[in-house]
């Protein structure tokens, strides 16, 4: 699977994963919610580190930066 998560999205995912992991560790919510937070934190951390998201693939979203071809003024002028 090709990378489909951009750099800004990766940072947000990793920060959210760390925040959810800390909340789960502190046990501020009931046990069922803590398990859900741990699973979500693990998914966000893995998708952030690998820059690949299964859900983005399913809905055909790509936030990664695509390389643009270099263009000079000669190319635009038709020379």
MARSE-930431 format. One record per residue: residue number from 1; residue in three letters; x, y, z of N, C-alpha, C in turn. Coordinates in nm, 3 decimals. Atoms other than C-alpha are relative to their C-alpha. Layout:
REM residues N
+------+-------+---------+---------+---------+---------+---------+---------+---------+---------+---------+
| zase | vokol |    n_c1 |    n_c2 |    n_c3 |   ca_c1 |   ca_c2 |   ca_c3 |    c_c1 |    c_c2 |    c_c3 |
+------+-------+---------+---------+---------+---------+---------+---------+---------+---------+---------+
|  NUM |   ALA |       X |       Y |       Z |       X |       Y |       Z |       X |       Y |       Z |
...
+------+-------+---------+---------+---------+---------+---------+---------+---------+---------+---------+
//
This chain:
REM residues 79
+------+-------+---------+---------+---------+---------+---------+---------+---------+---------+---------+
| zase | vokol |    n_c1 |    n_c2 |    n_c3 |   ca_c1 |   ca_c2 |   ca_c3 |    c_c1 |    c_c2 |    c_c3 |
+------+-------+---------+---------+---------+---------+---------+---------+---------+---------+---------+
|    1 |   UNK |   0.085 |  -0.117 |   0.000 |   0.000 |   0.000 |   0.000 |   0.090 |   0.124 |   0.000 |
|    2 |   UNK |  -0.079 |  -0.122 |   0.011 |   0.137 |   0.341 |  -0.095 |  -0.030 |   0.094 |   0.117 |
|    3 |   UNK |   0.021 |  -0.098 |  -0.107 |   0.180 |   0.621 |   0.156 |  -0.111 |   0.096 |  -0.039 |
|    4 |   UNK |   0.111 |  -0.090 |   0.027 |  -0.131 |   0.833 |   0.183 |  -0.027 |   0.097 |   0.115 |
|    5 |   UNK |   0.015 |  -0.090 |  -0.114 |  -0.079 |   1.030 |   0.506 |   0.113 |   0.103 |  -0.006 |
|    6 |   UNK |  -0.098 |  -0.107 |   0.010 |   0.096 |   1.368 |   0.484 |   0.067 |   0.032 |   0.132 |
|    7 |   UNK |  -0.079 |  -0.030 |  -0.120 |   0.345 |   1.514 |   0.732 |  -0.081 |   0.067 |   0.111 |
|    8 |   UNK |   0.079 |  -0.067 |  -0.104 |   0.098 |   1.741 |   0.913 |  -0.097 |  -0.099 |   0.064 |
|    9 |   UNK |   0.094 |   0.101 |  -0.049 |  -0.153 |   1.459 |   0.944 |   0.072 |  -0.101 |   0.089 |
|   10 |   UNK |  -0.078 |   0.094 |  -0.080 |   0.120 |   1.229 |   1.079 |   0.028 |   0.056 |   0.140 |
|   11 |   UNK |  -0.028 |  -0.062 |  -0.130 |   0.212 |   1.476 |   1.355 |  -0.125 |   0.001 |   0.087 |
|   12 |   UNK |   0.126 |  -0.004 |  -0.076 |  -0.152 |   1.517 |   1.459 |  -0.035 |  -0.139 |   0.051 |
|   13 |   UNK |   0.032 |   0.136 |  -0.041 |  -0.201 |   1.140 |   1.468 |   0.088 |  -0.045 |   0.116 |
|   14 |   UNK |  -0.092 |   0.044 |  -0.104 |   0.108 |   1.080 |   1.680 |  -0.027 |   0.073 |   0.132 |
|   15 |   UNK |   0.031 |  -0.077 |  -0.122 |   0.024 |   1.360 |   1.927 |  -0.130 |  -0.050 |   0.063 |
|   16 |   UNK |   0.126 |   0.053 |  -0.053 |  -0.335 |   1.233 |   1.961 |   0.020 |  -0.138 |   0.062 |
|   17 |   UNK |  -0.026 |   0.134 |  -0.053 |  -0.208 |   0.878 |   2.012 |   0.067 |   0.008 |   0.136 |
|   18 |   UNK |  -0.068 |  -0.015 |  -0.130 |   0.023 |   0.990 |   2.292 |  -0.098 |   0.052 |   0.105 |
|   19 |   UNK |   0.099 |  -0.053 |  -0.093 |  -0.257 |   1.191 |   2.453 |  -0.100 |  -0.105 |   0.045 |
|   20 |   UNK |   0.094 |   0.107 |  -0.036 |  -0.500 |   0.900 |   2.439 |   0.066 |  -0.106 |   0.085 |
|   21 |   UNK |  -0.072 |   0.100 |  -0.079 |  -0.237 |   0.662 |   2.574 |   0.019 |   0.049 |   0.144 |
|   22 |   UNK |  -0.016 |  -0.055 |  -0.135 |  -0.172 |   0.893 |   2.870 |  -0.133 |  -0.005 |   0.076 |
|   23 |   UNK |   0.131 |   0.006 |  -0.065 |  -0.545 |   0.920 |   2.944 |  -0.037 |  -0.143 |   0.037 |
|   24 |   UNK |   0.028 |   0.141 |  -0.030 |  -0.579 |   0.541 |   2.923 |   0.085 |  -0.047 |   0.117 |
|   25 |   UNK |  -0.089 |   0.040 |  -0.109 |  -0.280 |   0.496 |   3.154 |  -0.048 |   0.055 |   0.134 |
|   26 |   UNK |   0.048 |  -0.061 |  -0.123 |  -0.424 |   0.735 |   3.410 |  -0.134 |  -0.058 |   0.044 |
|   27 |   UNK |   0.126 |   0.065 |  -0.035 |  -0.757 |   0.549 |   3.398 |  -0.109 |   0.098 |   0.038 |
|   28 |   UNK |   0.100 |  -0.102 |  -0.033 |  -0.978 |   0.858 |   3.396 |  -0.140 |  -0.038 |  -0.048 |
|   29 |   UNK |   0.130 |   0.043 |   0.051 |  -1.259 |   0.675 |   3.212 |  -0.027 |  -0.144 |   0.042 |
|   30 |   UNK |   0.032 |   0.140 |  -0.033 |  -1.442 |   0.345 |   3.270 |   0.083 |  -0.098 |  -0.084 |
|   31 |   UNK |  -0.085 |   0.099 |   0.068 |  -1.264 |   0.023 |   3.163 |  -0.030 |  -0.021 |  -0.149 |
|   32 |   UNK |   0.034 |   0.021 |   0.142 |  -1.455 |  -0.020 |   2.835 |   0.052 |   0.116 |  -0.084 |
|   33 |   UNK |  -0.050 |  -0.117 |   0.072 |  -1.371 |   0.334 |   2.726 |   0.152 |   0.000 |  -0.005 |
|   34 |   UNK |  -0.146 |   0.008 |  -0.003 |  -1.009 |   0.277 |   2.828 |   0.050 |  -0.096 |  -0.106 |
|   35 |   UNK |  -0.040 |   0.096 |   0.104 |  -0.985 |  -0.028 |   2.602 |  -0.015 |   0.061 |  -0.138 |
|   36 |   UNK |   0.021 |  -0.066 |   0.130 |  -1.131 |   0.169 |   2.312 |   0.108 |   0.105 |  -0.025 |
|   37 |   UNK |  -0.106 |  -0.101 |   0.015 |  -0.882 |   0.451 |   2.376 |   0.134 |  -0.063 |  -0.033 |
|   38 |   UNK |  -0.128 |   0.068 |   0.026 |  -0.589 |   0.207 |   2.379 |   0.004 |  -0.049 |  -0.144 |
|   39 |   UNK |   0.004 |   0.049 |   0.138 |  -0.697 |   0.051 |   2.049 |   0.012 |   0.116 |  -0.098 |
|   40 |   UNK |  -0.007 |  -0.116 |   0.086 |  -0.751 |   0.391 |   1.890 |   0.138 |   0.064 |   0.003 |
|   41 |   UNK |  -0.135 |  -0.056 |  -0.011 |  -0.418 |   0.520 |   2.021 |   0.101 |  -0.085 |  -0.075 |
|   42 |   UNK |  -0.092 |   0.089 |   0.071 |  -0.238 |   0.214 |   1.884 |  -0.015 |   0.017 |  -0.151 |
|   43 |   UNK |   0.021 |  -0.018 |   0.144 |  -0.398 |   0.256 |   1.541 |   0.055 |   0.135 |  -0.047 |
|   44 |   UNK |  -0.050 |  -0.132 |   0.039 |  -0.320 |   0.629 |   1.530 |   0.152 |   0.004 |   0.000 |
|   45 |   UNK |  -0.145 |   0.002 |  -0.007 |   0.040 |   0.570 |   1.635 |   0.059 |  -0.078 |  -0.116 |
|   46 |   UNK |  -0.053 |   0.082 |   0.110 |   0.099 |   0.293 |   1.381 |  -0.022 |   0.069 |  -0.134 |
|   47 |   UNK |   0.025 |  -0.067 |   0.128 |  -0.067 |   0.483 |   1.095 |   0.081 |   0.128 |  -0.013 |
|   48 |   UNK |  -0.083 |  -0.120 |   0.004 |   0.124 |   0.797 |   1.189 |   0.145 |  -0.031 |  -0.028 |
|   49 |   UNK |  -0.140 |   0.037 |   0.021 |   0.461 |   0.622 |   1.198 |   0.023 |  -0.058 |  -0.140 |
|   50 |   UNK |  -0.017 |   0.064 |   0.131 |   0.405 |   0.423 |   0.877 |  -0.051 |   0.086 |  -0.116 |
|   51 |   UNK |   0.056 |  -0.091 |   0.101 |   0.225 |   0.707 |   0.689 |  -0.097 |  -0.072 |  -0.093 |
|   52 |   UNK |   0.098 |   0.074 |   0.078 |  -0.041 |   0.464 |   0.572 |  -0.127 |  -0.015 |   0.083 |
|   53 |   UNK |   0.127 |   0.009 |  -0.071 |  -0.409 |   0.470 |   0.664 |  -0.097 |  -0.084 |  -0.082 |
|   54 |   UNK |   0.093 |   0.088 |   0.070 |  -0.653 |   0.194 |   0.574 |  -0.128 |   0.074 |  -0.033 |
|   55 |   UNK |   0.124 |  -0.071 |   0.023 |  -0.954 |   0.422 |   0.609 |   0.015 |   0.104 |  -0.111 |
|   56 |   UNK |  -0.025 |  -0.092 |   0.111 |  -0.798 |   0.683 |   0.379 |   0.001 |  -0.076 |  -0.132 |
|   57 |   UNK |  -0.003 |   0.082 |   0.121 |  -0.741 |   0.404 |   0.125 |  -0.141 |  -0.034 |  -0.046 |
|   58 |   UNK |   0.137 |   0.038 |   0.033 |  -1.106 |   0.298 |   0.142 |  -0.077 |   0.116 |  -0.060 |
|   59 |   UNK |   0.076 |  -0.116 |   0.051 |  -1.242 |   0.650 |   0.087 |   0.080 |   0.081 |  -0.102 |
|   60 |   UNK |  -0.084 |  -0.059 |   0.104 |  -0.962 |   0.738 |  -0.160 |   0.044 |   0.143 |   0.034 |
|   61 |   UNK |  -0.055 |  -0.127 |  -0.045 |  -0.805 |   1.025 |   0.037 |   0.151 |  -0.012 |   0.005 |
|   62 |   UNK |  -0.146 |   0.000 |  -0.004 |  -0.437 |   1.118 |   0.002 |   0.046 |   0.138 |   0.047 |
|   63 |   UNK |  -0.047 |  -0.129 |  -0.051 |  -0.290 |   1.392 |   0.222 |   0.150 |   0.015 |  -0.012 |
|   64 |   UNK |  -0.146 |  -0.011 |   0.017 |   0.071 |   1.318 |   0.133 |   0.032 |   0.098 |  -0.112 |
|   65 |   UNK |  -0.042 |  -0.098 |   0.100 |   0.262 |   1.571 |  -0.071 |   0.044 |  -0.073 |  -0.125 |
|   66 |   UNK |  -0.038 |   0.061 |   0.127 |   0.283 |   1.471 |  -0.434 |   0.105 |   0.088 |  -0.066 |
|   67 |   UNK |  -0.107 |  -0.074 |   0.065 |   0.595 |   1.570 |  -0.622 |  -0.053 |   0.064 |  -0.128 |
|   68 |   UNK |   0.044 |  -0.074 |   0.118 |   0.520 |   1.837 |  -0.881 |   0.115 |   0.010 |  -0.099 |
|   69 |   UNK |  -0.107 |  -0.013 |   0.100 |   0.712 |   1.848 |  -1.207 |   0.057 |   0.142 |   0.000 |
|   70 |   UNK |  -0.066 |  -0.129 |   0.003 |   0.966 |   2.128 |  -1.229 |  -0.036 |   0.071 |  -0.129 |
|   71 |   UNK |   0.036 |  -0.075 |   0.119 |   0.864 |   2.402 |  -1.467 |   0.082 |   0.128 |  -0.005 |
|   72 |   UNK |  -0.075 |  -0.124 |   0.019 |   1.067 |   2.688 |  -1.606 |  -0.084 |   0.095 |  -0.084 |
|   73 |   UNK |   0.071 |  -0.096 |   0.083 |   0.958 |   2.999 |  -1.786 |   0.004 |  -0.042 |  -0.145 |
|   74 |   UNK |  -0.009 |   0.048 |   0.138 |   1.074 |   2.839 |  -2.111 |  -0.113 |  -0.099 |  -0.029 |
|   75 |   UNK |   0.106 |   0.099 |   0.021 |   0.823 |   2.554 |  -2.064 |  -0.135 |   0.070 |  -0.016 |
|   76 |   UNK |   0.128 |  -0.070 |   0.007 |   0.535 |   2.796 |  -2.009 |  -0.012 |   0.085 |  -0.124 |
|   77 |   UNK |   0.004 |  -0.085 |   0.119 |   0.631 |   3.012 |  -2.305 |  -0.009 |  -0.081 |  -0.128 |
|   78 |   UNK |   0.008 |   0.084 |   0.119 |   0.630 |   2.715 |  -2.539 |   0.129 |  -0.002 |  -0.080 |
|   79 |   UNK |  -0.127 |  -0.002 |   0.072 |   0.996 |   2.757 |  -2.631 |   0.071 |  -0.134 |   0.009 |
+------+-------+---------+---------+---------+---------+---------+---------+---------+---------+---------+
//
